[in-house]
Amino acid sequence: MEKFKALMLARSDGTDEGDVTEYLGCEVIRDSTAKTLHLRQSAYIHKVLAHHGFTDANPVKTPMEPGVGLSKRDCPEVVDPAIQAEYRAIVGHVSFM
């Protein structure tokens, strides 16, 4: 491994920071004894919740009461562009989880 690192650093600008603990926003958890590697997105999830103002939200299995039916009459005649943009941003963030 040391030889590989030396070759890579000789070919490009970089530094050896030791074992990876974070990569692309994910926490990296390595267990060399069990030879396993786990990626955890807890920090990203907390950041997304804070960004959208959901830090005080409570988890639920379903977002609505079971049996509630929605119809076209429940939709606004004109969609608020700010609400639509916020919804798209939330869906975009969640798609990376």
PyMOL commands that place a pseudoatom at each C-alpha (Angstrom):
pseudoatom trace, name=CA, resn=MET, resi=1, chain=A, elem=C, hetatm=0, pos=[0.000, 0.000, 0.000]
pseudoatom trace, name=CA, resn=GLU, resi=2, chain=A, elem=C, hetatm=0, pos=[2.831, 2.382, 0.831]
pseudoatom trace, name=CA, resn=LYS, resi=3, chain=A, elem=C, hetatm=0, pos=[4.420, 1.784, -2.571]
pseudoatom trace, name=CA, resn=PHE, resi=4, chain=A, elem=C, hetatm=0, pos=[1.091, 2.449, -4.306]
pseudoatom trace, name=CA, resn=LYS, resi=5, chain=A, elem=C, hetatm=0, pos=[0.593, 5.696, -2.369]
pseudoatom trace, name=CA, resn=ALA, resi=6, chain=A, elem=C, hetatm=0, pos=[4.130, 6.850, -3.197]
pseudoatom trace, name=CA, resn=LEU, resi=7, chain=A, elem=C, hetatm=0, pos=[3.562, 6.166, -6.908]
pseudoatom trace, name=CA, resn=MET, resi=8, chain=A, elem=C, hetatm=0, pos=[0.224, 8.012, -6.910]
pseudoatom trace, name=CA, resn=LEU, resi=9, chain=A, elem=C, hetatm=0, pos=[1.634, 11.021, -5.074]
pseudoatom trace, name=CA, resn=ALA, resi=10, chain=A, elem=C, hetatm=0, pos=[4.602, 11.147, -7.463]
pseudoatom trace, name=CA, resn=ARG, resi=11, chain=A, elem=C, hetatm=0, pos=[2.207, 11.432, -10.434]
pseudoatom trace, name=CA, resn=SER, resi=12, chain=A, elem=C, hetatm=0, pos=[-0.132, 14.079, -9.045]
pseudoatom trace, name=CA, resn=ASP, resi=13, chain=A, elem=C, hetatm=0, pos=[-0.364, 16.836, -6.476]
pseudoatom trace, name=CA, resn=GLY, resi=14, chain=A, elem=C, hetatm=0, pos=[-1.698, 15.491, -3.228]
pseudoatom trace, name=CA, resn=THR, resi=15, chain=A, elem=C, hetatm=0, pos=[-0.960, 14.502, 0.318]
pseudoatom trace, name=CA, resn=ASP, resi=16, chain=A, elem=C, hetatm=0, pos=[-1.343, 11.345, 2.362]
pseudoatom trace, name=CA, resn=GLU, resi=17, chain=A, elem=C, hetatm=0, pos=[-3.893, 12.196, 5.046]
pseudoatom trace, name=CA, resn=GLY, resi=18, chain=A, elem=C, hetatm=0, pos=[-3.992, 8.691, 6.514]
pseudoatom trace, name=CA, resn=ASP, resi=19, chain=A, elem=C, hetatm=0, pos=[-7.087, 6.516, 6.674]
pseudoatom trace, name=CA, resn=VAL, resi=20, chain=A, elem=C, hetatm=0, pos=[-10.189, 7.878, 4.981]
pseudoatom trace, name=CA, resn=THR, resi=21, chain=A, elem=C, hetatm=0, pos=[-12.841, 8.962, 7.492]
pseudoatom trace, name=CA, resn=GLU, resi=22, chain=A, elem=C, hetatm=0, pos=[-15.074, 10.948, 5.123]
pseudoatom trace, name=CA, resn=TYR, resi=23, chain=A, elem=C, hetatm=0, pos=[-15.669, 10.675, 1.387]
pseudoatom trace, name=CA, resn=LEU, resi=24, chain=A, elem=C, hetatm=0, pos=[-18.126, 12.699, -0.710]
pseudoatom trace, name=CA, resn=GLY, resi=25, chain=A, elem=C, hetatm=0, pos=[-20.008, 13.738, 2.419]
pseudoatom trace, name=CA, resn=CYS, resi=26, chain=A, elem=C, hetatm=0, pos=[-20.307, 10.185, 3.763]
pseudoatom trace, name=CA, resn=GLU, resi=27, chain=A, elem=C, hetatm=0, pos=[-18.691, 8.981, 6.959]
pseudoatom trace, name=CA, resn=VAL, resi=28, chain=A, elem=C, hetatm=0, pos=[-16.440, 5.992, 6.227]
pseudoatom trace, name=CA, resn=ILE, resi=29, chain=A, elem=C, hetatm=0, pos=[-16.340, 3.282, 8.902]
pseudoatom trace, name=CA, resn=ARG, resi=30, chain=A, elem=C, hetatm=0, pos=[-13.740, 0.566, 8.387]
pseudoatom trace, name=CA, resn=ASP, resi=31, chain=A, elem=C, hetatm=0, pos=[-13.322, -2.608, 10.399]
pseudoatom trace, name=CA, resn=SER, resi=32, chain=A, elem=C, hetatm=0, pos=[-10.055, -4.212, 9.315]
pseudoatom trace, name=CA, resn=THR, resi=33, chain=A, elem=C, hetatm=0, pos=[-10.628, -7.250, 11.534]
pseudoatom trace, name=CA, resn=ALA, resi=34, chain=A, elem=C, hetatm=0, pos=[-13.981, -8.072, 9.923]
pseudoatom trace, name=CA, resn=LYS, resi=35, chain=A, elem=C, hetatm=0, pos=[-12.767, -6.682, 6.581]
pseudoatom trace, name=CA, resn=THR, resi=36, chain=A, elem=C, hetatm=0, pos=[-15.845, -4.504, 6.214]
pseudoatom trace, name=CA, resn=LEU, resi=37, chain=A, elem=C, hetatm=0, pos=[-16.456, -0.945, 5.118]
pseudoatom trace, name=CA, resn=HIS, resi=38, chain=A, elem=C, hetatm=0, pos=[-19.636, 1.007, 5.859]
pseudoatom trace, name=CA, resn=LEU, resi=39, chain=A, elem=C, hetatm=0, pos=[-20.734, 4.388, 4.551]
pseudoatom trace, name=CA, resn=ARG, resi=40, chain=A, elem=C, hetatm=0, pos=[-22.981, 6.502, 6.757]
pseudoatom trace, name=CA, resn=GLN, resi=41, chain=A, elem=C, hetatm=0, pos=[-24.856, 9.607, 5.569]
pseudoatom trace, name=CA, resn=SER, resi=42, chain=A, elem=C, hetatm=0, pos=[-25.971, 10.913, 8.965]
pseudoatom trace, name=CA, resn=ALA, resi=43, chain=A, elem=C, hetatm=0, pos=[-24.154, 14.247, 8.611]
pseudoatom trace, name=CA, resn=TYR, resi=44, chain=A, elem=C, hetatm=0, pos=[-25.637, 14.843, 5.144]
pseudoatom trace, name=CA, resn=ILE, resi=45, chain=A, elem=C, hetatm=0, pos=[-29.139, 13.987, 6.369]
pseudoatom trace, name=CA, resn=HIS, resi=46, chain=A, elem=C, hetatm=0, pos=[-28.838, 16.379, 9.326]
pseudoatom trace, name=CA, resn=LYS, resi=47, chain=A, elem=C, hetatm=0, pos=[-27.532, 19.101, 6.992]
pseudoatom trace, name=CA, resn=VAL, resi=48, chain=A, elem=C, hetatm=0, pos=[-30.488, 18.645, 4.606]
pseudoatom trace, name=CA, resn=LEU, resi=49, chain=A, elem=C, hetatm=0, pos=[-32.999, 18.666, 7.483]
pseudoatom trace, name=CA, resn=ALA, resi=50, chain=A, elem=C, hetatm=0, pos=[-31.476, 21.877, 8.869]
pseudoatom trace, name=CA, resn=HIS, resi=51, chain=A, elem=C, hetatm=0, pos=[-31.369, 23.529, 5.425]
pseudoatom trace, name=CA, resn=HIS, resi=52, chain=A, elem=C, hetatm=0, pos=[-35.096, 22.933, 4.889]
pseudoatom trace, name=CA, resn=GLY, resi=53, chain=A, elem=C, hetatm=0, pos=[-36.151, 23.716, 8.465]
pseudoatom trace, name=CA, resn=PHE, resi=54, chain=A, elem=C, hetatm=0, pos=[-37.028, 20.165, 9.516]
pseudoatom trace, name=CA, resn=THR, resi=55, chain=A, elem=C, hetatm=0, pos=[-34.735, 19.762, 12.521]
pseudoatom trace, name=CA, resn=ASP, resi=56, chain=A, elem=C, hetatm=0, pos=[-37.725, 19.641, 14.878]
pseudoatom trace, name=CA, resn=ALA, resi=57, chain=A, elem=C, hetatm=0, pos=[-39.797, 17.289, 12.680]
pseudoatom trace, name=CA, resn=ASN, resi=58, chain=A, elem=C, hetatm=0, pos=[-40.990, 14.004, 14.146]
pseudoatom trace, name=CA, resn=PRO, resi=59, chain=A, elem=C, hetatm=0, pos=[-40.642, 10.771, 12.155]
pseudoatom trace, name=CA, resn=VAL, resi=60, chain=A, elem=C, hetatm=0, pos=[-43.842, 9.043, 11.062]
pseudoatom trace, name=CA, resn=LYS, resi=61, chain=A, elem=C, hetatm=0, pos=[-44.524, 5.963, 8.953]
pseudoatom trace, name=CA, resn=THR, resi=62, chain=A, elem=C, hetatm=0, pos=[-46.919, 7.794, 6.636]
pseudoatom trace, name=CA, resn=PRO, resi=63, chain=A, elem=C, hetatm=0, pos=[-47.155, 11.547, 6.008]
pseudoatom trace, name=CA, resn=MET, resi=64, chain=A, elem=C, hetatm=0, pos=[-50.973, 11.555, 6.215]
pseudoatom trace, name=CA, resn=GLU, resi=65, chain=A, elem=C, hetatm=0, pos=[-53.680, 9.773, 8.114]
pseudoatom trace, name=CA, resn=PRO, resi=66, chain=A, elem=C, hetatm=0, pos=[-54.500, 6.420, 6.497]
pseudoatom trace, name=CA, resn=GLY, resi=67, chain=A, elem=C, hetatm=0, pos=[-57.595, 6.535, 4.299]
pseudoatom trace, name=CA, resn=VAL, resi=68, chain=A, elem=C, hetatm=0, pos=[-57.420, 10.258, 3.475]
pseudoatom trace, name=CA, resn=GLY, resi=69, chain=A, elem=C, hetatm=0, pos=[-58.314, 10.779, -0.173]
pseudoatom trace, name=CA, resn=LEU, resi=70, chain=A, elem=C, hetatm=0, pos=[-57.126, 13.698, -2.252]
pseudoatom trace, name=CA, resn=SER, resi=71, chain=A, elem=C, hetatm=0, pos=[-58.784, 15.057, -5.345]
pseudoatom trace, name=CA, resn=LYS, resi=72, chain=A, elem=C, hetatm=0, pos=[-58.095, 17.734, -7.921]
pseudoatom trace, name=CA, resn=ARG, resi=73, chain=A, elem=C, hetatm=0, pos=[-60.209, 20.119, -5.806]
pseudoatom trace, name=CA, resn=ASP, resi=74, chain=A, elem=C, hetatm=0, pos=[-57.521, 19.884, -3.095]
pseudoatom trace, name=CA, resn=CYS, resi=75, chain=A, elem=C, hetatm=0, pos=[-54.925, 21.349, -5.502]
pseudoatom trace, name=CA, resn=PRO, resi=76, chain=A, elem=C, hetatm=0, pos=[-54.422, 25.101, -5.793]
pseudoatom trace, name=CA, resn=GLU, resi=77, chain=A, elem=C, hetatm=0, pos=[-55.520, 26.746, -9.057]
pseudoatom trace, name=CA, resn=VAL, resi=78, chain=A, elem=C, hetatm=0, pos=[-52.140, 28.488, -9.349]
pseudoatom trace, name=CA, resn=VAL, resi=79, chain=A, elem=C, hetatm=0, pos=[-48.953, 26.866, -8.063]
pseudoatom trace, name=CA, resn=ASP, resi=80, chain=A, elem=C, hetatm=0, pos=[-46.768, 29.157, -5.943]
pseudoatom trace, name=CA, resn=PRO, resi=81, chain=A, elem=C, hetatm=0, pos=[-43.327, 29.162, -7.655]
pseudoatom trace, name=CA, resn=ALA, resi=82, chain=A, elem=C, hetatm=0, pos=[-41.530, 29.466, -4.300]
pseudoatom trace, name=CA, resn=ILE, resi=83, chain=A, elem=C, hetatm=0, pos=[-43.279, 26.375, -2.907]
pseudoatom trace, name=CA, resn=GLN, resi=84, chain=A, elem=C, hetatm=0, pos=[-42.621, 24.485, -6.131]
pseudoatom trace, name=CA, resn=ALA, resi=85, chain=A, elem=C, hetatm=0, pos=[-38.915, 25.404, -6.020]
pseudoatom trace, name=CA, resn=GLU, resi=86, chain=A, elem=C, hetatm=0, pos=[-38.645, 24.342, -2.363]
pseudoatom trace, name=CA, resn=TYR, resi=87, chain=A, elem=C, hetatm=0, pos=[-40.358, 21.027, -3.131]
pseudoatom trace, name=CA, resn=ARG, resi=88, chain=A, elem=C, hetatm=0, pos=[-37.971, 20.375, -6.031]
pseudoatom trace, name=CA, resn=ALA, resi=89, chain=A, elem=C, hetatm=0, pos=[-34.977, 21.209, -3.824]
pseudoatom trace, name=CA, resn=ILE, resi=90, chain=A, elem=C, hetatm=0, pos=[-36.146, 18.766, -1.130]
pseudoatom trace, name=CA, resn=VAL, resi=91, chain=A, elem=C, hetatm=0, pos=[-36.728, 15.999, -3.685]
pseudoatom trace, name=CA, resn=GLY, resi=92, chain=A, elem=C, hetatm=0, pos=[-33.304, 16.691, -5.180]
pseudoatom trace, name=CA, resn=HIS, resi=93, chain=A, elem=C, hetatm=0, pos=[-31.596, 16.433, -1.804]
pseudoatom trace, name=CA, resn=VAL, resi=94, chain=A, elem=C, hetatm=0, pos=[-33.480, 13.266, -0.866]
pseudoatom trace, name=CA, resn=SER, resi=95, chain=A, elem=C, hetatm=0, pos=[-32.517, 11.619, -4.168]
pseudoatom trace, name=CA, resn=PHE, resi=96, chain=A, elem=C, hetatm=0, pos=[-28.884, 11.576, -2.966]
pseudoatom trace, name=CA, resn=MET, resi=97, chain=A, elem=C, hetatm=0, pos=[-29.752, 9.545, 0.140]
for i in range(1, 97): cmd.bond("trace and resi %d" % i, "trace and resi %d" % (i + 1))
show_as sticks, trace
zoom trace
